[in-house]
Amino acid sequence: MINNKKVVVVMPAYNAAKTLSKTFADIPFGFIDDIILVDDFSSDNTQIIAQELGIKHVIRFDSNKGYGANQKACYDKALDLNADIIIMIHADYQYDPRLIPAMCSMIAYGLYPVVLGTRILGKGALKGGMPIYKYFANRLLTLFQNIVLNEKLSEYHTGLRAYSASVLSAIPYKNNSDNFVFDNEMLAQIIMQDHAIGEVSCPTRYFAEASSISLGKSVIYGFGVLRVTLQFRLHRWGIFHFNLFRQG
């Protein structure tokens, strides 16, 4: 708990048996109140390890539903637990959980309602082993998004994010894709509602056991990002209206 705000960590997981314990060990438990892990029908023993670690809220899908569907379940459960601050971190140990207090404090003390852990500030991405093609795709997509969305974020593609419950309750995240573009749709919804977004520099780790989408899925994701960004601008101009930004 930070400044009397209930902090809940949510961890979308898929085949994270080799990395979950490392991620869990780095979580600063003095600052959080609960942990939720959603296992997207892993073929390894992710669920068993989560239970052995003492994670109280472990949800396992009975089929593989996708990254976006996983996060929807994470946020639904966190809101059911009356969280004030929800921080999402991947279970693959690419991102550093020790940033949780800093990110949550920015929300708890009213500085920002949304905070991203960015790999780009401080040159952390390439130092951490991000493939060159992913780095340049990240930079090009981010440039395009900043221009079209009229923002100044250093990246839109991080797997370390903190949200106030009020923001999660306000955006229609259940309208989003069940796949990887879900994260970008959330940011587009947040920006559409004019919520401020803060950032902190986050080192990242690329290694054999860490999850990474294939080149083909990366290309599909990239086109999805372009689609969401253009939908945002057309919706804001009132030329077209998209379900992505509609409430109810």
N, C-alpha and C positions, 0 to 999 in steps of 0.2 A: 504494500500500500504506500502510495506517495501522496502527500498533502491530503490525506483522508479520501483518496480515490482508489477504488478497487481495480487492480491491474490483473488482467487475465492474458496469458500467453496462449496463442493458438498455433499448432504445428500441423500443416498439411503434409502427409507422408505417403511415400510409395517406394517400396523396396529400400527402406532406410535402415535395415538391420545393422549394417556395418558402420553407420555414422551417428545413429540416434543417441547412443550413450555419450559420445563426445559432445554433441550439441547440448544434451541435458546437463552434463557436468559443468558447463560454462554458464549456465543460467544463474543469475544472482538472486537466489531465493529470498533474500531479505527484503526485496522490493516488489515481489509479486505475490498474488493471493491464490492463483489457481492456474492449472495447465490443462489444455484440451489437445488431444491428438486425434486426427481423423486419418485412418488407414484406408487408402483407396484400393482395397482388394489386392494387397501385396502378395507376391508369390514366395516371399521369405517370411521370417518370423518377427517382423516389425511389431505386430500386435503383442506378441508374447514379451518381447523386450520392454515395450512401453509399460506393460503391466508389472513386470519385474522391477522396473525403475520406480514404481509407485505413482505413476501418472493416474490420477483419480478418474479422469474423464477420457476414456478411450472408445472411439466410435470406429467400427469397421464396416465398410460397405460390403454388400454381398455380390457385387460385380464392380468392374472398373468403370467409374463414372466420369473421370476426368478431373484435371486440376481445378477448374472453376467450380465444379460441383463440390469438390472437397472443401474449398474455402467457404462456400455458402453454408455448408454444415458447420464449419468452424465458427462462423460469425453468428449463426442462429443460436448455437449452444452458448456462446459467450454472452449474448444479449439475454438469453434465458437465465443465466447466472447473475444478472444485474451488474455486469462489468461496467466500470466507468471509462476504462482505457483498455483497448484490445491491441496487442502487439502480435503480428504475424511474423514467424520466422520459419524458414525451411528446415526440415530435419536432416538435411544432407551435409551440414557443417561447413557450407560455403561462407556463411555469414557469422559474425561474431556476436553471440548473445550478451556479451559483457556491455554492449551499448544500450541495453534495455533501460537502465536507470536514466541515462541522459535523454533518450528519446521520450520516455514517459514523463519525465520532469517537464519537458517543453510543453506537453499537453496539460499536465496537472496544474501548472502555474499560469495557464492561460496564454502562453506565447503563440502556440499554433494548435489547431485541432487535428492536424495530420502531419506526421513526420516520416520522412523516408531515409533509410540508410543507403547512401549513394556510394558506389564503387569508383566513381569517376573523379571526385574531388581528391586531391592528393596523389593522383596517379596510381591508386591502389589496384585498379583492374588488371593492368598489364603485369605489374609486379606480382600479383597473386596468381598469374598464369592464365588469364582469360585469353582464349584463342584470338589471333589478330583479326580474323574475319568477323568474329562476334563483336570485337571492340569497335571496328569501323562501322558495322551495321548499327550498333548502339548509338554511336555518335551521329550518324546520318539521320536515323529515325528521330533521335532527340532534337536535332536541329529543326527538322520538319515540324515536329510537334510543337516546339516552342513558338515557331512562326505562326502556325495555324491556330493554336490554342491561346496565343498571346500570353505565354508564361516564360519563366526563366529558370527552369529546373535543370540540374546537371544530368539527370537520367530519369527515365520513366519505367525502367525494366528490372528493378531491384526486387529481391525476395525478402527484404527486411523492412517492415512497415508498421507504423503505430497509428491508431485511429482513436478519436474520442467516440464514445458510444452515441453521442448526439449526432455525429456525422454518419455513422453506420446506419442509424435509425432513419436518417433523412434521405439517403440515396437509395434508389431502387435496384440494389445489387442482385436481387433475385431475377431481374430481367436479363442478366448478363449471360455470356457464353459459359458452357461447362468446360471449356478448353483453356489453353494457355493465354489467350487474349483477354481473359477475365480481368487480370490486373490492370491492363490499360483501359478497359471499359470503366473500371472503378475510378481511376484518376480522371477520366473524361467527365464522369458524373459529378465528381467532387469539384472540378473546375467549373462545370456548368452552373453549379449552385454557389460559386464564388467563395468557397472555403479556402483559407490560406493554407499553404503547404510549406513546412520547414524541412531542412535537410541536415544530416550529419554525415561526416566522412566515415566510410566503413571499409576496412580491408576485406578482401575476399580470397577464397582459397579454391583453386581448381586442382583436383586430383582424381585418381582412378575411381574411387568409390563415390565421389560426389555426383549427383544427378546432373544430366545435361541433355537437352533435347537435340535430336539429330539435325543434320543440315537441312533435310527436307522439311522437317517440322519447323525449323527456324525460318525458312522461307515463307511457309504458310503463316506463321506468326507475324512476320514482317508485313505481309499484305493485309493481315487482319488489323494491325496497328494503323496502317494507312487508311483503311476503311473507317475505323472508329474515329480517327482524327477528322476526316472529311465529313462524316456524319455530324460530328460536333458542330463544325462551322455552318453546315447547311441548316441544322436545327436552330442554332442561335440566330441566324439570319431570318429564320421563319420561312425558308424556301420549302423545306420538307420537315416532317415531324417523325421522329423515330421512337419506337417503343423503349429503346435503351434509356431515354431521358424522361420517360413519362412515369409519374407516380401512380400507384394503385394498380 
